[in-house]
Amino acid sequence: MAGFKTAALPREGLSGAFLSALATAVVVLVLTIPTVGLKTDESGGSLIVTRHFDTVAWLVGLAFVGRLVMSLFMARRAVKPGEQKKAGPSAMDRFAAAVARNGTKIGAVGLVIAVLLPFVTSNYLIDFGTNVLIYVMLGWGLNIVVGLAGLLDLGYVAFYAVGAYTVALLATNVGLGFWACLPLAGLFAAAFGVVLGFPVLRLRGDYLAIVTLGFGEIIRLVLLNWQNVTNGPNGIGGIPRPTLFGLPFAAHSATGPTFAEFFGLEFSPSQRFIFLYFVILALALLTNFFTIRMRRLPVGRAWEALREDEIACRAIGINATNIKLSAFAIGAMFAGFAGSFFATRLGFISPESFTFTESATILAIVVLGGMGSQLGVVLAAIMLVSLNEAGRWFSFLGDIALYRPLIYGGAMVVIMLVRPRGLLAHRQPSILLHGSDGPKESLVPNDGLAASTGELP
Amino acid sequence: MSQLDNYAPVGKPALLTVEHLTMRFGGLVAIDDLSFTAHERDITALIGPNGAGKTTVFNCLTGFYKPTVGRITMKREGQDYLLEQMEGFRITRLAGVARTFQNIRLFSGMTVFENLIVAQHNHLMNASMFSIAGLLGLPRYRSAEKEAIELAKFWLHKTGLYERADNPASSLPYGAQRRLEIARAMCTKPRLLCLDEPAAGLNPKESGELNDLLLSIRTDQGIGVLLIEHDMSVVMKISDHVVVLDYGRKISDGAPYDVRNDENVIKAYLGEDEDEDLPPEIAADVGMQP
């Protein structure tokens, strides 16, 4: 809980703790009166304001007690003067390191769970799992650009949109099936990645982020306004569903046997859900496998070197232009794959699905999970998609769905306070000389934050 | 007053020839018509007071700056490379010029070993055939990787970093980081190694070890070393050839002993003689004969 230690007690002892709890309560009161205490409801055609001050009182009381307990707890654990502060990594750091070392085992267990999941749960959970996997795949793709190559990309959703629209346009105009469209979508998105890459080659950090943000918006606005090709805000419908080697997942088919008929099964809509789930699982695994392999290859190491120091890269003869473009292109390619899956899964797409919020969510997944950490992305994707669904799960708590953005933001603030480098930020070396035994110091990738905030390494 | 410019070693052909190099930043002339030659298997030291333009020369040599005027020729395997026309990364890749930086630039989040493997990027990249051979794990790539590991191990031993190979580069002490940067530059298999103040911040023991390392690089590897250094104990002990800059101009060029006694150099470092003589009592205090 490194972040909370900075909020030191204003005074020693109980009275200090009491005062700080009171201050916290006042802050919560000020914050919650407009956000929680007042709500507009419709009544007889006009809006009236209803007051929920009882909820506010509960929250303020909760904040007061919580802060008091925390202060007292911290005071007890605080380092006494003259006593040596315990050195070394925190429990969470050691946990993250252990996760990173045993990444293969944990990944294998996760994979088994992911494969078995559709056979033991409901359609709703399979759909939920599919959602999670789309974000996992997007997170892994963006991880190449942001986590490995260190290029902050705020317009990643543009490539997702390019993939989706490639499938939609090719399927509805040319009549290609999903499997024929998939590689083309990846190729197209990669080409767009290079197109974005060229003008931003000389940019880094904040400047790069702004340009990529603009690029994402350009793509969305083009999709919205190029009426006669993209059908504008009305979107494109009737995108064909994927088939299993030509066997469609439908009750009847005019062209041949359906999946259920071919295998002599009773038709059920859940077969299609399960199939879609496995398609995205396979695509996500492809992304993961590719990233893991690339990290151990010269290109992958050059990506990481580029993140650490671009000038040093040039000095050892690395062509930074090609390396950057390859990171953009490969990251974009996986977004294109994910986009094509998105299009075929829903059968309908419109520019609304590709707003900046999506880019922000994907970036949040990468940053929360821990830059460059594959398992961290999975964890963060599950968390964020769950937060989206929380309103549905906790419907017995009343209109909690209304507070989703509040919870979302709050959760991010807490995670960034407790784990500023992400949940599982621990870099595993791509190659070891002495093998995996022997004590090692923690590797933390250079994300440029330390320099810009003046934090000492 | 004629300028000392008579360095011509026997049996050591020219490796790097700088001719009429001029670098202007707006109205500021950082390097003014500089010409010198660095020879094969020679340690050439580039010295001069602060702001003399030494690092600017390095930046021109390694493609970080494009010189305003001048030609820089690097010989490698009988071929001439005109460095002023090449992109920075090609200068290292084709012409075989590697450099280190005044303020150390390592890939600090990566391990010591990874730093040395990344330095062999171009060799490995060719072997991996746009990563395809690498992704498939073909023998061609594997043997190239094995070679790369052996070269990295060689330099780890040479720089005394073998035990710490799997530690993050940022966790090394300062002197070891300097050595790692040299090892990384050597892993690019250069013909000319350019070192920007390698002894800065080192203690006398580390500085002595550095001398041994540089002498061994010159003698055993047979490559040229170009050195910017303020530490005169390093310069005078190991260099074969010294070039002195002041305000972007070459003021002396020769063997260390000759340069040390060149009055131009003494003036640049200690200042000009006043016209009138010092009062006798002060002259006696500073040990000068009237």
Boltz contact constraints between the chains, C-beta under 6 A:
constraints:
  - contact:
      token1: [A, 293]
      token2: [B, 135]
      max_distance: 6.0
  - contact:
      token1: [A, 297]
      token2: [B, 128]
      max_distance: 6.0
  - contact:
      token1: [A, 297]
      token2: [B, 131]
      max_distance: 6.0
  - contact:
      token1: [A, 297]
      token2: [B, 134]
      max_distance: 6.0
  - contact:
      token1: [A, 298]
      token2: [B, 121]
      max_distance: 6.0
  - contact:
      token1: [A, 298]
      token2: [B, 124]
      max_distance: 6.0
  - contact:
      token1: [A, 298]
      token2: [B, 125]
      max_distance: 6.0
  - contact:
      token1: [A, 298]
      token2: [B, 128]
      max_distance: 6.0
  - contact:
      token1: [A, 299]
      token2: [B, 131]
      max_distance: 6.0
  - contact:
      token1: [A, 301]
      token2: [B, 118]
      max_distance: 6.0
  - contact:
      token1: [A, 302]
      token2: [B, 121]
      max_distance: 6.0
  - contact:
      token1: [A, 305]
      token2: [B, 107]
      max_distance: 6.0
  - contact:
      token1: [A, 305]
      token2: [B, 118]
      max_distance: 6.0
  - contact:
      token1: [A, 308]
      token2: [B, 107]
      max_distance: 6.0
  - contact:
      token1: [A, 308]
      token2: [B, 109]
      max_distance: 6.0
  - contact:
      token1: [A, 309]
      token2: [B, 105]
      max_distance: 6.0
  - contact:
      token1: [A, 309]
      token2: [B, 107]
      max_distance: 6.0
  - contact:
      token1: [A, 312]
      token2: [B, 105]
      max_distance: 6.0
  - contact:
      token1: [A, 314]
      token2: [B, 88]
      max_distance: 6.0
  - contact:
      token1: [A, 314]
      token2: [B, 89]
      max_distance: 6.0
  - contact:
      token1: [A, 315]
      token2: [B, 99]
      max_distance: 6.0
  - contact:
      token1: [A, 316]
      token2: [B, 119]
      max_distance: 6.0
  - contact:
      token1: [A, 316]
      token2: [B, 188]
      max_distance: 6.0
  - contact:
      token1: [A, 317]
      token2: [B, 89]
      max_distance: 6.0
  - contact:
      token1: [A, 317]
      token2: [B, 92]
      max_distance: 6.0
  - contact:
      token1: [A, 317]
      token2: [B, 93]
      max_distance: 6.0
  - contact:
      token1: [A, 317]
      token2: [B, 122]
      max_distance: 6.0
  - contact:
      token1: [A, 317]
      token2: [B, 188]
      max_distance: 6.0
  - contact:
      token1: [A, 318]
      token2: [B, 89]
      max_distance: 6.0
  - contact:
      token1: [A, 318]
      token2: [B, 121]
      max_distance: 6.0
  - contact:
      token1: [A, 319]
      token2: [B, 89]
      max_distance: 6.0
  - contact:
      token1: [A, 429]
      token2: [B, 111]
      max_distance: 6.0
  - contact:
      token1: [A, 429]
      token2: [B, 114]
      max_distance: 6.0
  - contact:
      token1: [A, 432]
      token2: [B, 166]
      max_distance: 6.0
  - contact:
      token1: [A, 433]
      token2: [B, 113]
      max_distance: 6.0
  - contact:
      token1: [A, 433]
      token2: [B, 165]
      max_distance: 6.0
  - contact:
      token1: [A, 433]
      token2: [B, 166]
      max_distance: 6.0
  - contact:
      token1: [A, 434]
      token2: [B, 166]
      max_distance: 6.0
  - contact:
      token1: [A, 440]
      token2: [B, 166]
      max_distance: 6.0
  - contact:
      token1: [A, 441]
      token2: [B, 167]
      max_distance: 6.0
  - contact:
      token1: [A, 441]
      token2: [B, 168]
      max_distance: 6.0
  - contact:
      token1: [A, 441]
      token2: [B, 171]
      max_distance: 6.0
  - contact:
      token1: [A, 443]
      token2: [B, 109]
      max_distance: 6.0
  - contact:
      token1: [A, 443]
      token2: [B, 168]
      max_distance: 6.0
  - contact:
      token1: [A, 445]
      token2: [B, 109]
      max_distance: 6.0
  - contact:
      token1: [A, 446]
      token2: [B, 108]
      max_distance: 6.0
  - contact:
      token1: [A, 446]
      token2: [B, 109]
      max_distance: 6.0
